[in-house]
Amino acid sequence: MRRKADLPTKDCAVCGRPFVWRRKWAKVWAEVRYCSDACRARRSNAPRTNLA
């Protein structure tokens, strides 16, 4: 068993809050950008920080 503190984290692209790896994201962890469905829905209103 792993402790929650040992799991990888990312920052949400919309709200900037850190979120922790979840088992359901195991196969797509590299593609996960948003911490919740609410942030995914607000993504079009968020300012874009990466304009490359």
ZAZAKE-338243 format. One line per field, with one value per residue: x, y, z of N, C-alpha, C, O in turn. Coordinates in nm, 4 decimals. Atoms other than C-alpha are relative to their C-alpha. Example, Ala and Ser with C-alpha at 12.3 -4.5 7.8 and 13.67 -1.06 7.14 Angstrom:
REM residues 2
n.xx	0.0890/-0.0820
n.yy	-0.1190/-0.1190
n.zz	0.0000/-0.0060
ca.xx	1.2300/1.3670
ca.yy	-0.4500/-0.1060
ca.zz	0.7800/0.7140
c.xx	0.0900/-0.0770
c.yy	0.1200/0.1090
c.zz	0.0000/0.0730
o.xx	0.1936/-0.0261
o.yy	0.1181/0.2198
o.zz	0.0665/0.0899
END
This chain:
REM residues 52
n.xx	0.0822/-0.0718/0.0636/0.0443/-0.1097/-0.0984/0.0551/-0.0368/0.0968/-0.0063/0.0778/0.1112/-0.0248/0.0975/0.0009/-0.1356/-0.0133/-0.0587/0.0846/-0.0772/0.0258/0.1080/-0.0120/0.0704/-0.0831/-0.1285/-0.0408/-0.0027/-0.0517/-0.0751/0.0942/0.0911/-0.0371/0.0966/0.0244/0.1402/0.0870/0.0320/-0.1115/0.0007/0.1066/-0.0416/-0.1283/0.0048/-0.0044/-0.1280/-0.1031/-0.0981/-0.1332/-0.0968/0.0424/-0.0950
n.yy	-0.1181/-0.1278/-0.1114/-0.1046/-0.0956/0.0561/0.0038/-0.1172/-0.1090/-0.0966/-0.1213/-0.0140/-0.1022/-0.1081/-0.0646/-0.0023/0.0789/0.1322/0.1171/0.1221/0.1136/0.0912/0.1277/-0.0032/-0.0739/0.0705/0.0174/-0.1273/-0.1023/-0.1008/-0.0862/-0.0649/-0.1402/-0.0703/0.0680/0.0390/-0.0284/-0.1427/-0.0719/0.0347/-0.0790/-0.1402/-0.0144/-0.0975/-0.1333/-0.0202/-0.0605/0.0961/-0.0369/0.0546/-0.0454/0.0521
n.zz	0.0000/0.0023/-0.0695/0.0912/0.0148/0.0920/0.1346/0.0806/0.0053/0.1099/-0.0223/0.0930/0.1023/-0.0124/-0.1319/-0.0530/-0.1221/0.0217/-0.0198/-0.0182/0.0883/-0.0371/0.0691/0.1282/0.0944/0.0117/0.1392/0.0719/-0.0917/0.0749/0.0706/-0.0945/-0.0199/-0.0831/-0.1269/-0.0147/0.1147/-0.0037/0.0624/0.1420/0.0611/0.0004/0.0692/0.1082/-0.0599/-0.0677/0.0832/0.0459/-0.0442/0.0941/0.1321/0.1006
ca.xx	0.0000/0.1218/0.0568/-0.1255/0.1760/0.3841/0.1546/0.2439/0.0730/-0.0011/-0.1350/-0.4723/-0.4511/-0.7548/-0.7538/-0.3866/-0.4590/-0.2564/-0.4338/-0.3194/-0.2978/-0.6043/-0.6250/-0.8790/-0.6201/-0.3438/-0.3422/-0.3859/-0.1967/0.0234/-0.2881/-0.4758/-0.4792/-0.7828/-0.8616/-1.2372/-1.5225/-1.6009/-1.2537/-1.2778/-1.6050/-1.4437/-1.1346/-1.2551/-1.2841/-0.9402/-0.6521/-0.4042/-0.0571/0.1141/0.0791/0.3345
ca.yy	0.0000/0.3484/0.6518/0.9400/1.1619/0.9276/0.9549/1.1866/1.5250/1.7803/2.1344/2.1949/2.3924/2.6043/2.6668/2.5935/2.3727/2.0550/1.7227/1.3686/1.0652/0.8403/0.4765/0.5494/0.7814/0.5181/0.4604/0.8262/1.0124/1.1900/1.3385/1.4477/1.8279/1.9186/1.8367/1.8028/1.8086/2.1628/2.2833/2.0969/2.2806/2.6173/2.5548/2.7779/3.0759/3.0265/3.2388/3.0410/3.0394/2.8367/3.0196/2.8099
ca.zz	0.0000/-0.0827/0.1274/-0.0335/0.0248/-0.1946/-0.4994/-0.7905/-0.8168/-1.0896/-1.0946/-1.2568/-1.5822/-1.4864/-1.1116/-1.0420/-0.7417/-0.7020/-0.7419/-0.6714/-0.8979/-0.8971/-0.9952/-1.2706/-1.4316/-1.4288/-1.8054/-1.9050/-1.6291/-1.8857/-2.0507/-1.7358/-1.7080/-1.4989/-1.1359/-1.1857/-1.4340/-1.3211/-1.4220/-1.7521/-1.8223/-1.7406/-1.9558/-2.2389/-2.0011/-1.8506/-1.9751/-2.1815/-2.0303/-2.3037/-2.6350/-2.8237
c.xx	0.0871/-0.0764/-0.0360/0.1106/0.1051/-0.0482/0.0407/-0.1116/0.0221/-0.0781/-0.1059/0.0279/-0.0940/0.0142/0.1381/0.0197/0.0633/-0.1043/0.0859/-0.0457/-0.1128/0.0127/-0.0687/0.0769/0.1311/0.0489/0.0157/0.0580/0.0751/-0.0927/-0.0935/0.0490/-0.0872/-0.0317/-0.1429/-0.0768/-0.0360/0.1111/0.0077/-0.1070/0.0385/0.1244/-0.0027/0.0058/0.1336/0.1011/0.1045/0.1392/0.1062/-0.0463/0.0919/-0.0677
c.yy	0.1252/0.1027/0.1076/0.1028/-0.0487/-0.0017/0.1251/0.1041/0.0836/0.1225/0.0101/0.1154/0.1194/0.0721/0.0050/-0.0798/-0.1354/-0.1096/-0.1245/-0.1066/-0.0851/-0.1267/0.0025/0.0780/-0.0713/-0.0091/0.1313/0.1147/0.1103/0.1004/0.0771/0.1415/0.0731/-0.0809/-0.0504/0.0276/0.1477/0.0816/-0.0308/0.0807/0.1477/0.0248/0.1048/0.1440/0.0314/0.0656/-0.1053/0.0481/-0.0480/0.0328/-0.0487/-0.0724
c.zz	0.0000/0.0805/-0.1002/-0.0246/-0.1000/-0.1451/-0.0783/-0.0026/-0.1260/0.0424/-0.1084/-0.0966/0.0130/0.1331/0.0647/0.1268/-0.0302/0.0209/-0.0097/-0.0993/0.0550/-0.0833/-0.1372/-0.1066/-0.0308/-0.1442/-0.0751/0.0844/-0.0748/-0.0686/0.0919/0.0263/0.1007/0.1250/0.0133/-0.1285/-0.0056/-0.0659/-0.1491/-0.0736/-0.0105/-0.0831/-0.1102/0.0525/0.0643/-0.0934/-0.0382/0.0396/-0.0968/-0.1413/-0.1103/-0.1118
o.xx	0.1862/-0.1992/0.0288/0.1197/0.1819/0.0301/0.0612/-0.2291/0.1289/-0.1570/-0.0782/0.0772/-0.0649/0.0359/0.1594/0.1311/0.0388/-0.1918/0.1926/-0.1623/-0.1231/0.0634/-0.0178/0.0465/0.2176/0.1673/0.0847/0.0292/0.0689/-0.0508/-0.1635/0.1649/-0.0468/-0.0355/-0.1695/-0.0264/-0.0543/0.0826/0.0423/-0.0863/-0.0058/0.1702/0.0998/0.0455/0.1614/0.1018/0.1423/0.1777/0.2172/-0.1308/0.0998/-0.0010
o.yy	0.1331/0.1005/0.1209/0.1594/0.0321/-0.0330/0.2309/0.0707/0.0797/0.1172/-0.0149/0.2205/0.2261/0.1932/0.0822/-0.0856/-0.1933/-0.0989/-0.1238/-0.1117/-0.1068/-0.1234/-0.0559/0.0655/-0.0138/0.0124/0.1353/0.2313/0.2265/0.2124/0.1672/0.1621/0.1759/-0.2038/-0.1394/0.0928/0.2029/0.1745/0.0569/0.1208/0.2166/0.1388/0.1677/0.2350/0.1469/0.0370/-0.1883/0.1611/0.0052/-0.0376/0.0139/-0.1213
o.zz	0.0727/0.0875/-0.2040/-0.1335/-0.1521/-0.2348/-0.0187/0.0121/-0.1871/0.1367/-0.2257/-0.0558/-0.0410/0.1365/0.1582/0.1789/-0.1360/0.1068/-0.0710/-0.1385/0.1758/-0.1954/-0.2328/-0.2253/-0.0968/-0.1702/-0.1769/0.0571/-0.0344/-0.0979/0.0457/0.0624/0.1551/0.1198/0.0940/-0.2200/-0.1141/-0.1415/-0.2282/-0.1881/-0.1025/-0.0903/-0.1365/-0.0204/0.0967/-0.2131/0.0444/0.0097/-0.0975/-0.1967/-0.2160/-0.2030
END
